[in-house]
Amino acid sequence: MSVTDTGTEKTLLQIIEAMAAGAPEEGYTLREIFDRLDESAFGAGLFLLALPCCIPFLYGVPQIVALPMMALALQMALGHEQPWLPDALGTRKIDRKGLTAMAEGGRKWLGWIENFSKPRFGAITGPRSERLLGFVLCIFCASILVPLPMTNTVPGFAVALAAFGLINRDGILVVLGCVLGILWVSMLLVLALPVALAAIHFALMWLTGLLGS
């Protein structure tokens, strides 16, 4: 994390709040935001990108960050050492209003995490585990792209919890995030199956009627 001039270390949420307060009206690109985080770890980038997905009824910003978040998770799964965003994703911009909503929503919904989290169960956050975690988070990020109302909030929380666990080497938070995300994806699949079967049945009935006419 960044350190202030007085030597007082700032938390990640405090860094995001300060960045939002000092942002110009047009905001920053994702690459500029990553540079201001002063972090090379995947956890900080994923946590930041997951924040707007956690906030209910925040529209627009989740759609901006969903693909970059998936790109970071995929890089983790592939074993990359440092996060990187291609120009097509890194140049996406979040304006000051969006950054402020992220900072305020992050404090409201995830402020407790700073007091709860501490290093524990380090094996879960080790280098080998990170690749598996990256694959799992990639699935959660993909579910955020499902074009249904409110589908970003639960997987957003899952990614945020796991990402903060990575930052603080907190295995419990990583596990909580994974369990929450797996339950969400499982529910989506259970709900999607009957919808898909109904669509297939309707298509077959329509096709049968068309051929019989």
Backbone as numpy.savetxt, mean C-alpha at the origin, in Angstrom:
# Nx Ny Nz CAx CAy CAz Cx Cy Cz
15.22 6.80 9.41 14.39 7.99 9.41 15.26 9.25 9.41
14.67 10.39 9.04 15.41 11.63 9.05 15.59 12.13 10.46
16.59 12.98 10.63 16.89 13.54 11.94 16.85 15.05 11.84
16.24 15.70 12.81 16.15 17.14 12.79 17.47 17.76 13.19
17.55 19.12 13.07 18.79 19.81 13.40 19.13 19.70 14.88
18.13 19.50 15.71 18.38 19.41 17.15 18.77 18.01 17.55
18.78 17.10 16.59 19.18 15.73 16.89 18.03 14.84 17.28
16.79 15.40 17.20 15.61 14.62 17.55 15.14 13.84 16.33
15.04 12.55 16.47 14.63 11.72 15.34 13.14 11.85 15.09
12.78 11.98 13.85 11.38 12.05 13.46 10.87 10.67 13.09
9.60 10.43 13.40 8.96 9.20 12.95 8.54 9.38 11.49
8.17 8.28 10.86 7.77 8.33 9.47 6.52 9.18 9.28
5.55 9.05 10.18 4.34 9.85 10.07 4.65 11.34 10.25
5.58 11.67 11.13 5.97 13.07 11.32 6.64 13.63 10.07
7.44 12.81 9.40 8.09 13.23 8.16 7.04 13.51 7.09
6.04 12.64 7.00 4.98 12.82 6.01 4.18 14.08 6.33
3.89 14.32 7.62 3.15 15.52 8.01 3.93 16.78 7.67
5.23 16.79 7.93 6.06 17.96 7.63 6.13 18.19 6.11
6.21 17.11 5.36 6.27 17.22 3.90 4.97 17.81 3.36
3.83 17.37 3.89 2.54 17.90 3.45 2.40 19.37 3.80
2.86 19.75 4.99 2.74 21.14 5.43 3.57 22.08 4.56
4.71 21.61 4.07 5.59 22.47 3.29 5.46 22.31 1.79
4.50 21.51 1.33 4.38 21.23 -0.10 3.78 22.42 -0.85
4.21 22.65 -2.08 3.56 23.67 -2.91 2.15 23.19 -3.30
1.35 24.10 -3.84 -0.02 23.76 -4.18 -0.11 22.59 -5.15
0.84 22.53 -6.10 0.81 21.45 -7.10 1.35 20.14 -6.55
1.93 20.16 -5.35 2.42 18.95 -4.71 3.76 18.48 -5.25
3.99 17.17 -5.15 5.26 16.57 -5.58 4.98 15.33 -6.42
5.94 14.97 -7.25 5.87 13.69 -7.94 6.23 12.59 -6.93
5.89 11.34 -7.26 6.21 10.23 -6.37 7.72 10.11 -6.17
8.49 10.38 -7.23 9.95 10.29 -7.09 10.47 11.37 -6.13
9.92 12.59 -6.21 10.30 13.66 -5.29 9.91 13.31 -3.85
8.75 12.68 -3.69 8.31 12.29 -2.36 9.25 11.24 -1.77
9.65 10.26 -2.58 10.58 9.24 -2.11 11.91 9.86 -1.71
12.37 10.84 -2.49 13.63 11.51 -2.15 13.51 12.24 -0.82
12.37 12.85 -0.57 12.17 13.59 0.68 12.02 12.66 1.89
11.63 11.44 1.65 11.57 10.48 2.75 12.95 10.15 3.30
13.98 10.36 2.48 15.35 10.05 2.87 15.47 8.60 3.32
14.80 7.71 2.59 14.79 6.29 2.94 15.10 5.46 1.70
15.90 4.43 1.86 16.16 3.53 0.75 15.46 2.19 0.94
14.73 2.03 2.05 14.08 0.76 2.34 12.72 0.68 1.66
12.31 -0.53 1.31 11.01 -0.74 0.70 9.88 -0.40 1.67
10.09 -0.67 2.96 9.03 -0.47 3.93 8.48 0.94 3.94
9.37 1.94 3.91 8.93 3.34 3.95 8.11 3.69 2.71
8.59 3.26 1.53 7.86 3.56 0.30 6.50 2.90 0.26
6.44 1.64 0.66 5.16 0.92 0.66 4.19 1.52 1.67
4.71 1.90 2.84 3.84 2.50 3.87 3.26 3.81 3.35
4.10 4.64 2.77 3.64 5.93 2.25 2.56 5.73 1.18
2.81 4.82 0.25 1.86 4.60 -0.84 0.57 3.94 -0.35
0.67 3.16 0.73 -0.52 2.49 1.26 -1.42 3.45 2.04
-0.85 4.57 2.54 -1.63 5.48 3.38 -2.95 5.93 2.73
-2.93 6.47 1.49 -4.21 6.92 0.92 -5.19 5.79 0.69
-4.71 4.56 0.54 -5.60 3.42 0.36 -6.31 3.04 1.66
-5.71 3.43 2.80 -6.29 3.11 4.10 -7.43 4.04 4.48
-7.47 5.20 3.86 -8.39 6.25 4.28 -9.72 6.10 3.56
-10.81 5.83 4.30 -12.11 5.66 3.65 -12.55 6.93 2.93
-13.15 6.76 1.76 -13.74 7.85 0.99 -12.71 8.87 0.49
-11.45 8.48 0.42 -10.44 9.33 -0.23 -10.30 8.83 -1.67
-10.77 9.62 -2.61 -10.80 9.19 -4.00 -9.72 9.91 -4.80
-9.24 9.26 -5.83 -8.25 9.86 -6.70 -6.84 9.42 -6.37
-6.38 9.69 -5.15 -5.01 9.36 -4.77 -4.76 7.84 -4.77
-5.66 7.00 -4.23 -5.41 5.55 -4.29 -5.17 5.04 -5.71
-5.86 5.65 -6.68 -5.67 5.22 -8.06 -4.29 5.63 -8.59
-3.74 6.71 -8.04 -2.41 7.17 -8.44 -1.33 6.24 -7.90
-1.52 5.75 -6.67 -0.44 5.02 -5.98 -0.52 3.51 -6.13
-1.65 2.97 -6.61 -1.83 1.52 -6.61 -0.77 0.79 -7.44
-0.54 1.25 -8.67 0.45 0.58 -9.53 1.89 0.77 -9.02
2.29 1.98 -8.60 3.62 2.11 -8.01 3.82 1.22 -6.78
2.79 1.07 -5.97 2.88 0.21 -4.79 3.10 -1.24 -5.21
2.39 -1.67 -6.25 2.57 -3.02 -6.74 3.98 -3.20 -7.32
4.49 -2.16 -7.98 5.84 -2.23 -8.54 6.89 -2.42 -7.45
6.73 -1.73 -6.33 7.68 -1.89 -5.21 7.58 -3.28 -4.61
6.35 -3.77 -4.43 6.17 -5.11 -3.86 6.79 -6.17 -4.78
6.63 -5.99 -6.09 7.21 -6.93 -7.05 8.74 -6.90 -6.99
9.32 -5.72 -6.83 10.78 -5.61 -6.71 11.27 -6.33 -5.45
10.51 -6.23 -4.37 10.85 -6.96 -3.15 10.86 -8.46 -3.42
9.81 -8.92 -4.11 9.69 -10.35 -4.39 10.84 -10.84 -5.26
11.35 -9.97 -6.13 12.44 -10.34 -7.02 13.82 -10.20 -6.37
13.83 -9.70 -5.13 15.09 -9.62 -4.39 15.90 -8.37 -4.64
15.30 -7.33 -5.18 16.02 -6.07 -5.39 16.40 -5.46 -4.04
17.54 -4.82 -3.98 18.02 -4.25 -2.72 17.46 -2.86 -2.46
17.16 -2.10 -3.51 16.68 -0.73 -3.34 15.43 -0.52 -4.19
14.47 0.26 -3.67 13.25 0.54 -4.45 13.55 1.49 -5.60
12.84 1.30 -6.70 13.01 2.15 -7.88 11.69 2.23 -8.63
11.38 3.42 -9.13 10.16 3.61 -9.89 10.51 4.07 -11.30
9.95 3.41 -12.33 10.16 3.88 -13.70 9.51 5.24 -13.90
9.92 5.96 -14.95 9.42 7.32 -15.18 7.90 7.37 -15.27
7.31 6.36 -15.89 5.86 6.36 -16.07 5.12 6.38 -14.73
5.74 5.83 -13.69 5.12 5.81 -12.36 5.70 6.89 -11.45
7.00 7.11 -11.55 7.66 8.07 -10.67 7.23 9.50 -10.91
6.74 9.81 -12.11 6.32 11.18 -12.42 4.86 11.45 -12.05
4.17 10.45 -11.55 2.80 10.69 -11.08 2.86 11.66 -9.90
1.91 12.58 -9.86 1.99 13.67 -8.88 0.81 13.62 -7.91
1.11 13.92 -6.64 0.08 14.08 -5.61 0.11 15.53 -5.16
-1.01 16.24 -5.30 -1.02 17.66 -4.96 -1.05 17.86 -3.44
-0.95 19.12 -3.04 -0.87 19.43 -1.60 -2.11 18.95 -0.86
-3.28 19.09 -1.49 -4.51 18.64 -0.85 -4.46 17.14 -0.59
-3.97 16.38 -1.56 -3.86 14.94 -1.39 -2.85 14.56 -0.33
-1.70 15.26 -0.30 -0.68 14.99 0.71 -1.19 15.30 2.11
-1.95 16.40 2.23 -2.51 16.77 3.53 -3.51 15.72 4.01
-4.35 15.25 3.08 -5.32 14.20 3.43 -4.60 12.92 3.85
-3.50 12.60 3.17 -2.71 11.42 3.54 -2.13 11.57 4.94
-1.55 12.75 5.24 -0.93 12.97 6.54 -1.96 12.93 7.67
-3.08 13.61 7.45 -4.12 13.64 8.49 -4.77 12.28 8.67
-5.05 11.61 7.55 -5.64 10.27 7.63 -4.68 9.26 8.24
-3.39 9.39 7.90 -2.40 8.49 8.47 -2.31 8.63 9.98
-2.34 9.87 10.45 -2.30 10.10 11.90 -3.56 9.58 12.58
-4.71 9.79 11.94 -5.98 9.37 12.54 -6.11 7.86 12.61
-5.80 7.18 11.49 -6.06 5.75 11.39 -4.88 4.88 11.80
-3.66 5.43 11.72 -2.49 4.60 11.99 -1.52 5.22 13.00
-1.97 6.29 13.67 -1.10 6.92 14.65 -0.70 5.99 15.79
-1.58 5.06 16.12 -1.33 4.12 17.22 -0.14 3.22 16.94
0.16 3.04 15.68 1.16 2.05 15.29 2.55 2.43 15.80
2.79 3.75 15.93 4.11 4.21 16.37 4.40 3.79 17.81
3.37 3.76 18.65 3.56 3.36 20.05 3.55 1.84 20.21
2.84 1.17 19.33 2.71 -0.29 19.45 3.93 -1.03 18.93
4.51 -0.51 17.86 5.55 -1.26 17.15 6.91 -1.18 17.84
7.60 -2.31 17.81 8.97 -2.39 18.32 9.63 -3.63 17.71
10.95 -3.68 17.66 11.63 -4.84 17.07 11.31 -6.13 17.82
10.86 -7.16 17.11 10.56 -8.47 17.70 10.34 -9.47 16.57
10.60 -10.73 16.87 10.46 -11.81 15.89 11.19 -11.45 14.59
12.48 -11.16 14.73 13.27 -10.66 13.62 13.36 -11.60 12.42
13.19 -12.90 12.65 13.27 -13.84 11.53 12.21 -13.57 10.48
11.06 -13.04 10.91 9.96 -12.77 9.98 10.29 -11.59 9.07
11.17 -10.70 9.52 11.50 -9.51 8.73 12.90 -9.61 8.12
13.49 -10.79 8.14 14.83 -10.97 7.59 14.84 -10.94 6.07
16.03 -10.91 5.46 16.16 -10.81 4.00 15.44 -11.92 3.23
15.53 -13.16 3.73 14.86 -14.26 3.03 13.34 -14.10 3.09
12.85 -13.68 4.24 11.41 -13.52 4.40 10.88 -12.37 3.56
11.72 -11.36 3.31 11.27 -10.19 2.56 10.81 -10.56 1.15
11.46 -11.52 0.52 11.08 -11.89 -0.84 9.68 -12.53 -0.85
9.42 -13.40 0.11 8.09 -14.01 0.22 7.05 -12.94 0.55
7.42 -12.04 1.46 6.49 -10.97 1.84 6.18 -10.09 0.63
7.20 -9.81 -0.20 6.97 -9.00 -1.39 5.96 -9.63 -2.32
6.03 -10.95 -2.49 5.07 -11.66 -3.33 3.65 -11.55 -2.75
3.54 -11.73 -1.44 2.23 -11.65 -0.78 1.66 -10.24 -0.90
2.50 -9.24 -0.67 2.03 -7.85 -0.76 1.63 -7.49 -2.19
2.28 -8.11 -3.16 1.92 -7.88 -4.55 0.48 -8.31 -4.82
0.07 -9.40 -4.22 -1.31 -9.88 -4.35 -2.27 -8.89 -3.70
-1.90 -8.38 -2.52 -2.76 -7.41 -1.84 -2.90 -6.14 -2.69
-1.78 -5.69 -3.26 -1.81 -4.49 -4.11 -2.70 -4.70 -5.33
-2.65 -5.90 -5.89 -3.49 -6.21 -7.06 -4.97 -6.11 -6.70
-5.31 -6.53 -5.47 -6.72 -6.48 -5.07 -7.23 -5.05 -4.93
-6.30 -4.10 -4.70 -6.70 -2.69 -4.61 -7.20 -2.19 -5.97
-6.70 -2.81 -7.04 -7.09 -2.40 -8.39 -8.46 -2.92 -8.80
-9.07 -3.79 -7.99 -10.41 -4.29 -8.30 -11.38 -3.11 -8.35
-12.08 -2.91 -9.46 -12.93 -1.71 -9.62 -14.26 -1.80 -8.90
-14.21 -1.91 -7.59 -15.41 -1.94 -6.77 -15.28 -0.92 -5.66
-16.39 -0.35 -5.16 -16.32 0.64 -4.08 -15.69 0.06 -2.80
-14.86 0.86 -2.14 -14.28 0.52 -0.83 -13.33 -0.67 -0.86
-12.89 -1.11 -2.06 -12.02 -2.28 -2.10 -10.57 -1.95 -1.76
-10.24 -0.67 -1.64 -8.85 -0.32 -1.35 -8.54 -0.26 0.13
-9.55 -0.09 0.99 -9.29 0.22 2.40 -8.65 -0.95 3.15
-9.25 -2.13 3.08 -8.73 -3.27 3.85 -7.35 -3.71 3.36
-7.14 -3.92 2.05 -5.80 -4.29 1.63 -4.79 -3.16 1.85
-5.26 -1.91 1.83 -4.37 -0.79 2.15 -3.85 -0.89 3.57
-4.75 -1.21 4.51 -4.34 -1.41 5.90 -3.36 -2.58 6.00
-3.63 -3.64 5.26 -2.76 -4.83 5.30 -1.34 -4.47 4.86
-1.23 -3.74 3.75 0.09 -3.35 3.25 0.77 -2.39 4.23
0.01 -1.44 4.77 0.59 -0.46 5.69 1.13 -1.13 6.95
0.38 -2.07 7.51 0.83 -2.77 8.72 2.10 -3.56 8.44
2.09 -4.31 7.36 3.26 -5.12 7.03 4.47 -4.25 6.71
4.24 -3.14 6.00 5.34 -2.24 5.65 5.95 -1.60 6.88
5.11 -1.15 7.81 5.64 -0.55 9.04 6.38 -1.59 9.86
5.88 -2.84 9.82 6.60 -3.92 10.48 7.99 -4.11 9.90
8.12 -3.96 8.58 9.43 -4.05 7.95 10.35 -2.93 8.43
9.81 -1.72 8.51 10.61 -0.57 8.93 11.17 -0.78 10.33
10.32 -1.23 11.24 10.72 -1.38 12.65 11.17 -2.79 13.02
11.27 -3.67 12.00 11.64 -5.06 12.26 10.69 -5.70 13.28
9.41 -5.42 13.09 8.37 -5.92 13.99 7.63 -7.05 13.30
7.98 -8.29 13.65 7.36 -9.45 13.02 5.88 -9.56 13.29
5.43 -9.08 14.45 4.00 -9.18 14.77 3.18 -8.33 13.81
3.64 -7.11 13.53 2.91 -6.25 12.59 2.89 -6.86 11.19
4.00 -7.46 10.79 4.06 -8.10 9.48 3.03 -9.22 9.39
2.96 -10.05 10.43 2.00 -11.15 10.47 0.57 -10.63 10.47
0.30 -9.60 11.28 -1.05 -9.02 11.32 -1.46 -8.51 9.94
-0.54 -7.81 9.27 -0.84 -7.31 7.94 -1.12 -8.43 6.96
-0.32 -9.49 7.01 -0.50 -10.62 6.10 -1.82 -11.34 6.35
-2.15 -11.56 7.62 -3.41 -12.23 7.95 -4.60 -11.42 7.46
-4.57 -10.11 7.72 -5.66 -9.24 7.28 -5.81 -9.28 5.76
-4.69 -9.18 5.05 -4.75 -9.19 3.60 -5.20 -10.52 3.02
-4.74 -11.62 3.59 -5.14 -12.95 3.11 -6.63 -13.17 3.32
-7.14 -12.74 4.48 -8.58 -12.86 4.72 -9.37 -12.06 3.70
-8.87 -10.87 3.37 -9.57 -10.01 2.41 -9.57 -10.64 1.02
-8.41 -11.09 0.56 -8.31 -11.68 -0.77 -9.16 -12.95 -0.85
-9.16 -13.74 0.23 -9.98 -14.96 0.26 -11.46 -14.62 0.13
-11.89 -13.55 0.82 -13.29 -13.13 0.74 -13.64 -12.68 -0.68
-12.71 -11.95 -1.31 -12.95 -11.52 -2.68 -13.13 -12.71 -3.62
-12.27 -13.72 -3.44 -12.35 -14.91 -4.29 -13.66 -15.67 -4.07
-14.07 -15.78 -2.81 -15.31 -16.48 -2.48 -16.51 -15.77 -3.11
-16.48 -14.43 -3.05 -17.58 -13.66 -3.62 -17.53 -13.66 -5.14
-16.31 -13.70 -5.68 -16.17 -13.61 -7.13 -16.62 -14.88 -7.84
-16.47 -16.03 -7.18 -16.81 -17.30 -7.82 -18.28 -17.38 -8.22
-19.23 -17.13 -7.29 -20.64 -17.20 -7.72 -21.00 -16.15 -8.75
-20.37 -14.97 -8.68 -20.63 -13.93 -9.67 -20.16 -14.40 -11.05
-18.96 -15.01 -11.08 -18.43 -15.51 -12.35 -19.31 -16.63 -12.91
-19.76 -17.55 -12.04 -20.62 -18.65 -12.49 -21.95 -18.13 -13.02
-22.49 -17.11 -12.33 -23.75 -16.53 -12.78 -23.57 -15.86 -14.15
-22.44 -15.19 -14.34 -22.17 -14.53 -15.62 -22.04 -15.56 -16.74
-21.35 -16.67 -16.43 -21.19 -17.74 -17.43 -22.56 -18.35 -17.78
-23.36 -18.59 -16.73 -24.71 -19.16 -16.95 -25.56 -18.23 -17.81
-25.50 -16.93 -17.51 -26.27 -15.96 -18.29 -25.80 -15.94 -19.74
-24.49 -15.98 -19.94 -23.93 -15.95 -21.30 -24.35 -17.19 -22.08
-24.33 -18.36 -21.42 -24.73 -19.60 -22.09 -26.21 -19.58 -22.46
-27.04 -19.06 -21.52 -28.48 -18.97 -21.80 -28.73 -18.03 -22.98
-28.01 -16.90 -22.99 -28.18 -15.94 -24.07 -27.73 -16.56 -25.41
-26.61 -17.28 -25.37 -26.09 -17.90 -26.58 -27.01 -18.99 -27.08
-27.59 -19.77 -26.16 -28.52 -20.84 -26.53 -29.77 -20.26 -27.17
-30.27 -19.17 -26.57 -31.43 -18.52 -27.15 -31.15 -17.92 -28.52
-29.94 -17.39 -28.67 -29.57 -16.79 -29.95 -29.46 -17.86 -31.05
-28.87 -19.03 -30.69 -28.72 -20.09 -31.67 -30.06 -20.75 -31.99
-30.95 -20.77 -31.00 -32.23 -21.43 -31.23 -33.23 -20.59 -31.97
-32.95 -19.30 -32.07 -33.90 -18.41 -32.75 -33.72 -18.43 -34.27
